[in-house]
Amino acid sequence: MKMKLMFIVGCFAICQTVNAQDVLQLDIAAAESLFLKNNYQLLLAKYDIEQAKADVITAKLFDNPEISHENLFYNHETKRFLETSYATGQFSTQISQLFKLAGKRNKSIALANTAIKLREYEYFDLMRTLRYQLRSRFFKLYSLQQSEKLYGSQINALQQLLTASNEQFSLGNVATKDVLRIKSLLYSLQTEQLQVKNEIGALTADLKLLTQIDATTQLQTIVASDYPKQGSAKLRYSMLLDSARVNRIDLKAAQTAITYAQQQLKLQKAIAVPDIQLSLAYDLKGNYPEKYTGLGISIPIPLFNRNQGEIKKAKVAVEMQQVAFNQLENTLANEIFHAYQNLERIENQAAQMDVNFSKDYQQLMEHVMDNFKKRNISLLEFLDFYDSYKETTLQHNQLRYEYLNALEEINFVTGTHIYK
């Protein structure tokens, strides 16, 4: 019987398998590098900036001059068409040029330049958002991969234990309840492992999409340090809030949107000022005196249309952008306070955990195995402890992820790289 127990305990040795397929080992720095180089959303946003720059070129262009020409079509006396001679023909030609007043051109150029800033801010804010998604998914994937390794080792050990127990059961050395208990735990672990693998698959797909890694490549994430040395205790909420007000790209974009709306209002008021069109005309014989040369000027009278509607819309847009900016400031303050409190709570919980927890628990596991071998504890007690070990390790992995993600959330809400 003693040999039987020693055989069962020996089946719990951790077995590692070698994957024949190539695996890409990826750390967070390499993932970010691929993201910045290959992400299609960022590439598309750059095209938006280039289009905005093209609008500046358009705004700088002057209006083209216009030329008009009128010729005698048919002379019924000479029976000839399109005559231009002084004796029997007639034509008149006019060239005109529009001159915009009230600084419309300069205001249009300023508006287009502000639009470029808005596109650039949108680009960098998109980068901030996608980088947070990348890093959050990366650390979540790392946590799940560590948990999947735990499931793999436990399932492998339990499968070997079940095989050995079935052999001993056939010899009448193991009770039915013990075999069923092992099967129950094994099936439970396999179901949980499947769920973890599904989550890993979804996160891996997201990570590949963000970095444009080939869809068939297997990823193995690497994290050099689970717990960075610096913590929220070193930073005050007011410091984080001040940092966000300086660095948050979307806040700068909202402020620039107010400037854009104000410039648009100035342009619409300038559009209400009539423009002048100068013209130079030549008429062969249709005016007095013959070979008439005339200088003309035309200007619309702003009697009815003074661009009242567009000016009203521009005024409302200024007020709307100011309200949007105020709302964003309030949202920003709440986001930072929430992220700060969240990190503080997680840090307090992490501080209570012994850094040697995993090592000590593993040694305790070996001690329990030894007691099980000596028949000091039953199989049921041994499996219960094994299940407890699994749950505690999974919780430890989850806490590590939540801590790393809380640091990334601080970076995200402040628009900085306080934690790297």
PyMOL commands that set and color helices and strands:
alter all, ss='L'
color gray80, all
select helices_A, chain A and resi 2-10+28-38+40-60+104-170+176-211+232-234+237-247+249-271+308-351+357-373+379-414
alter helices_A, ss='H'
color red, helices_A
select strands_A, chain A and resi 23-27+66-71+74-75+80-81+91-99+218-222+276-283+292-298
alter strands_A, ss='S'
color yellow, strands_A
deselect
rebuild
show_as cartoon
